[in-house]
Amino acid sequence: MLTGVLVGYLLRSKKLSWIQSLITLFIWLLLFLLGVDVGGNQTIINNLHTLGIEALYLSVAAALGSALCAWLLWRSINKGKEDKEV
């Protein structure tokens, strides 16, 4: 990663408009290879139903927690504004 930062720093004056497409390609390749690895792992495949339910619980809890924190932040930011409007 540090090498990438150094190369990016040295090439900062160059126009690298193609780099975004390359990054997207590599992300898709990594996701594909991750899927191949997971598909080849018999333990994960055998327990996929359990892992799927746990993932669903974690996703729902994360979404609800984020919404609650956002609401609390919004309420604390606008608390002073509501008092002034009345």
N, C-alpha and C positions, 0 to 999 in steps of 0.2 A: 504494500500500500504506500509506503514511504517512497518507493521508487516511482510509483505512479504520480505522486504529488510532485516530486522533483521534476519528472518529465513534463508534467502539466505546467509547472512554473517556468521551465525553460522554453516551452512552446507557447506561452501565453500570448505572444504577439502574432502568432500564426492563426489563420482562419481554419478551424477544424469543424466545419459544418457536417461532415460525414460521420463524426464520432458518435453522434446520438443514435444513428442507425446501427452502428457497430455494437454499441452498448445494448440496444434492444435485441439484436440478434444473439448476443452472448447470454442475456438473461433468459431468452426462450430456450437456448441450448442447455443452460444449467437446469431449468425447470424440467425439460425433457429427460435429462440424465438422472435427475432426482426421482422422477416417475419410474424410470427403468430400474433404479436401485430399489425403490420401495416395492415395485411389482415382483422383483426377484427375491425379496425377503419373505420367507414363508411365515415367520412369526407375525409380522405385521399383517399379512393377508389373512391369516387365521383369526386375528383379533380385530379386524377392521370394523366390525359392528360395534364393539366396545369402544374403540378409539373414536369412531364417528359420533357416538352419543356424548362422550366426554368433550370432544371438539365443539359440538353443538352447545353444550352447557357453558363452556368457556367463552364462546363467541357471544352468546346471549348475555352472559354476565358482563363481559367487557363492553358491549354496546349499551346496556342499561347503566353501568357505572359511568361511562363517558357522558351519556345524556344527563345523568344526575349531577355530575360535576360541572358540566356546561351550564345547566340550569342554575345551580348554586352560584357560579361565577357571574352569570348574567344578572342574577338577583342582587348580588353584593355590589356590582358595578352600578346598577340603576337605582339602588336604594336611596341615595342622596337626591337623585333627579325626581323621584316620585314625591318626596317630602316637599320640594320646592314648588311643584305644580299645584299642590293643594292649597 
